[in-house]
Amino acid sequence: MNTLSLTDISTFFNFLSSDNKEIFTCTVMNADSSRVIAGHGSVFWNITSILEEFPRLHEAHQATLHVCLNQTGFGGRKLKDIQACRVLCVDLDRLVGTEEIKDIIEKYH
């Protein structure tokens, strides 16, 4: 059984938003992420709900939690549902200096 760290989960969501009442669009899937846990295809939870609900689902189903990093209109995780960007993820394949990173952030912010 995989160990579930509520501290790590809290840290992740606090990185995405410092507002504990902010709602996140999530999907709860089985252990290998091949199917949705019934009734949990799109759930809209704040950090308190995540810390209360997900451990129960994880224990019962070895569930995994998939989170939309963007803010949505609570219809799902598709492009039409995205309302704002929370974070910018960048995959860099080379060493990049601080100034270049600042330029990248400015370009997409």
FENURHU-V898322 format. One record per residue. N is the residue number from 0. RES is the residue in one letter. PHI is phi in whole degrees, -180 to 180 (NA if undefined). PSI is psi in radians with two decimals (NA if undefined). D_CENTER is the distance of its C-alpha to the mean C-alpha in Angstrom with 2 decimals. Layout:
BEGIN
n->N res->RES phi->PHI psi->PSI d_center->D_CENTER
n->N res->RES phi->PHI psi->PSI d_center->D_CENTER
END
This chain:
BEGIN
n->0 res->M phi->NA psi->2.31 d_center->21.86
n->1 res->N phi->-71 psi->2.45 d_center->18.72
n->2 res->T phi->-79 psi->2.35 d_center->18.44
n->3 res->L phi->-105 psi->2.16 d_center->15.58
n->4 res->S phi->-107 psi->1.87 d_center->15.15
n->5 res->L phi->-66 psi->-0.51 d_center->14.21
n->6 res->T phi->-65 psi->-0.79 d_center->14.94
n->7 res->D phi->-63 psi->-0.71 d_center->12.41
n->8 res->I phi->-62 psi->-0.81 d_center->9.64
n->9 res->S phi->-59 psi->-0.79 d_center->11.22
n->10 res->T phi->-60 psi->-0.77 d_center->11.54
n->11 res->F phi->-60 psi->-0.87 d_center->7.97
n->12 res->F phi->-71 psi->-0.56 d_center->7.26
n->13 res->N phi->-68 psi->-0.49 d_center->10.77
n->14 res->F phi->-67 psi->-0.72 d_center->10.22
n->15 res->L phi->-70 psi->-0.62 d_center->7.94
n->16 res->S phi->-160 psi->2.39 d_center->10.62
n->17 res->S phi->-86 psi->-0.06 d_center->13.87
n->18 res->D phi->-90 psi->1.88 d_center->14.44
n->19 res->N phi->-65 psi->-0.25 d_center->14.02
n->20 res->K phi->-94 psi->-0.14 d_center->14.79
n->21 res->E phi->-62 psi->2.44 d_center->12.09
n->22 res->I phi->-95 psi->2.35 d_center->10.62
n->23 res->F phi->-112 psi->2.49 d_center->7.08
n->24 res->T phi->-90 psi->2.11 d_center->7.47
n->25 res->C phi->-131 psi->2.80 d_center->6.67
n->26 res->T phi->-129 psi->2.37 d_center->9.16
n->27 res->V phi->-107 psi->2.14 d_center->11.00
n->28 res->M phi->-124 psi->2.95 d_center->13.16
n->29 res->N phi->-70 psi->3.11 d_center->16.14
n->30 res->A phi->-56 psi->-0.67 d_center->16.55
n->31 res->D phi->-100 psi->0.25 d_center->17.03
n->32 res->S phi->58 psi->0.55 d_center->14.43
n->33 res->S phi->-97 psi->-0.26 d_center->17.53
n->34 res->R phi->-152 psi->2.66 d_center->17.47
n->35 res->V phi->-78 psi->2.46 d_center->15.65
n->36 res->I phi->-72 psi->2.21 d_center->16.73
n->37 res->A phi->-47 psi->2.27 d_center->19.20
n->38 res->G phi->83 psi->0.06 d_center->18.18
n->39 res->H phi->-129 psi->0.54 d_center->14.42
n->40 res->G phi->-67 psi->-0.76 d_center->13.86
n->41 res->S phi->-137 psi->1.95 d_center->12.13
n->42 res->V phi->-119 psi->2.61 d_center->11.58
n->43 res->F phi->-123 psi->1.73 d_center->11.09
n->44 res->W phi->-122 psi->2.56 d_center->10.66
n->45 res->N phi->-90 psi->3.09 d_center->11.09
n->46 res->I phi->-61 psi->-0.64 d_center->10.71
n->47 res->T phi->-63 psi->-0.79 d_center->14.18
n->48 res->S phi->-64 psi->-0.71 d_center->13.58
n->49 res->I phi->-61 psi->-0.81 d_center->10.69
n->50 res->L phi->-69 psi->-0.39 d_center->13.17
n->51 res->E phi->-89 psi->-0.78 d_center->15.96
n->52 res->E phi->-84 psi->-0.77 d_center->14.91
n->53 res->F phi->-64 psi->-0.72 d_center->12.72
n->54 res->P phi->-57 psi->-0.67 d_center->15.49
n->55 res->R phi->-64 psi->-0.78 d_center->18.04
n->56 res->L phi->-68 psi->-0.65 d_center->16.37
n->57 res->H phi->-63 psi->-0.76 d_center->15.76
n->58 res->E phi->-68 psi->-0.73 d_center->19.41
n->59 res->A phi->-74 psi->-0.60 d_center->20.81
n->60 res->H phi->-126 psi->0.06 d_center->19.16
n->61 res->Q phi->54 psi->0.69 d_center->17.65
n->62 res->A phi->-66 psi->2.69 d_center->14.41
n->63 res->T phi->-117 psi->2.59 d_center->11.19
n->64 res->L phi->-109 psi->2.16 d_center->7.75
n->65 res->H phi->-112 psi->2.14 d_center->5.85
n->66 res->V phi->-116 psi->2.32 d_center->2.75
n->67 res->C phi->-77 psi->2.07 d_center->4.71
n->68 res->L phi->-68 psi->-0.46 d_center->4.83
n->69 res->N phi->-85 psi->2.78 d_center->8.17
n->70 res->Q phi->-80 psi->2.39 d_center->9.97
n->71 res->T phi->-119 psi->3.01 d_center->11.63
n->72 res->G phi->-92 psi->0.25 d_center->14.97
n->73 res->F phi->67 psi->0.58 d_center->13.80
n->74 res->G phi->-107 psi->-0.31 d_center->15.56
n->75 res->G phi->154 psi->-2.75 d_center->12.90
n->76 res->R phi->-117 psi->0.18 d_center->10.80
n->77 res->K phi->-77 psi->2.86 d_center->14.02
n->78 res->L phi->-52 psi->-0.70 d_center->15.44
n->79 res->K phi->-64 psi->-0.35 d_center->17.67
n->80 res->D phi->-91 psi->-0.26 d_center->14.92
n->81 res->I phi->-73 psi->2.25 d_center->13.35
n->82 res->Q phi->-113 psi->-0.51 d_center->15.03
n->83 res->A phi->-158 psi->2.73 d_center->13.85
n->84 res->C phi->-95 psi->2.28 d_center->12.04
n->85 res->R phi->-91 psi->-0.71 d_center->10.04
n->86 res->V phi->-141 psi->2.75 d_center->10.41
n->87 res->L phi->-113 psi->2.08 d_center->12.80
n->88 res->C phi->-99 psi->2.26 d_center->12.41
n->89 res->V phi->-128 psi->2.28 d_center->15.96
n->90 res->D phi->-104 psi->1.84 d_center->17.57
n->91 res->L phi->-102 psi->2.25 d_center->20.97
n->92 res->D phi->-101 psi->0.21 d_center->23.73
n->93 res->R phi->-151 psi->2.87 d_center->26.20
n->94 res->L phi->-68 psi->2.25 d_center->26.81
n->95 res->V phi->-124 psi->2.32 d_center->26.04
n->96 res->G phi->-76 psi->2.86 d_center->27.68
n->97 res->T phi->-58 psi->-0.75 d_center->26.32
n->98 res->E phi->-64 psi->-0.72 d_center->28.11
n->99 res->E phi->-66 psi->-0.67 d_center->26.68
n->100 res->I phi->-63 psi->-0.75 d_center->23.09
n->101 res->K phi->-59 psi->-0.74 d_center->24.05
n->102 res->D phi->-62 psi->-0.72 d_center->25.48
n->103 res->I phi->-63 psi->-0.80 d_center->22.36
n->104 res->I phi->-63 psi->-0.78 d_center->20.26
n->105 res->E phi->-61 psi->-0.69 d_center->23.10
n->106 res->K phi->-62 psi->-0.64 d_center->23.33
n->107 res->Y phi->-107 psi->0.03 d_center->19.81
n->108 res->H phi->-85 psi->NA d_center->19.29
END
